[in-house]
Amino acid sequence: EDIGPWLKSLQAFSSRLHWRSHFMQKLESEPELEKRDLCPAYQHLRRQEGDWNENRFQAWSSGKTGFPFVDACMRCLLQHG
């Protein structure tokens, strides 16, 4: 019996479980990771106080941002769920 394909699938699954466990442990030992980035260079990308723009949100949620790929994805999501 050839278990080659199954073995590769099981190894991939096992790897994902290990990474999942790793990050669960990381969040348990450093809960502040939910509020800050691992790489400080990206911290400025997080939402800041007062940066909410309702018009942009409405454009995004209705698929009318002006960015064709983003709009197509959102319209597909709206139509097909």
C-alpha positions in Angstrom: 0.0 0.0 0.0 1.4 3.4 -1.0 1.1 5.8 1.9 3.4 8.5 0.4 0.7 11.1 -0.2 -0.9 10.4 3.2 2.5 10.7 5.0 3.1 14.1 3.4 -0.4 15.3 4.4 0.1 14.1 8.0 3.5 15.8 8.2 2.0 19.1 7.0 -0.9 18.7 9.5 1.5 17.9 12.3 3.6 21.0 11.4 0.5 23.2 11.6 -0.4 21.8 15.0 3.1 22.5 16.3 3.0 26.1 15.0 -0.5 26.6 16.5 0.7 25.3 19.9 3.8 27.6 19.6 1.7 30.7 19.1 -0.8 29.7 21.8 2.1 29.4 24.2 3.6 32.7 23.0 0.3 34.5 23.6 -0.1 32.9 27.1 3.4 34.0 28.1 3.2 37.4 26.4 -0.4 38.5 26.3 0.6 42.1 25.3 1.3 40.7 21.8 -2.4 41.2 21.1 -1.9 44.9 21.4 1.6 45.3 19.9 3.5 44.0 16.9 6.3 41.5 17.0 8.2 43.9 14.7 8.1 47.5 16.1 8.5 48.8 12.5 4.8 47.9 11.8 3.3 49.3 15.0 2.3 52.5 13.2 -0.1 50.5 11.0 -2.4 49.7 13.9 -5.5 51.8 14.4 -4.9 54.9 16.3 -7.4 57.1 18.3 -9.4 59.2 16.0 -8.4 57.6 12.7 -11.9 56.1 11.9 -13.3 57.3 8.7 -17.0 56.3 8.2 -17.1 57.2 4.5 -14.1 55.0 3.8 -15.6 52.1 5.7 -18.9 52.5 3.8 -17.1 52.5 0.5 -15.1 49.4 1.5 -18.1 47.5 2.8 -20.1 48.2 -0.3 -17.3 47.5 -2.8 -16.8 51.1 -4.0 -13.3 52.0 -2.9 -12.0 52.7 -6.4 -9.5 49.9 -6.1 -10.8 47.3 -8.6 -9.4 44.2 -7.0 -10.6 45.2 -3.5 -14.0 46.2 -4.9 -14.4 42.9 -6.9 -13.6 40.8 -3.8 -16.0 42.7 -1.6 -18.8 42.5 -4.2 -18.2 38.8 -4.6 -18.4 38.4 -0.8 -21.6 40.4 -0.6 -23.2 38.5 -3.4 -22.1 34.9 -2.5 -21.4 35.2 1.2 
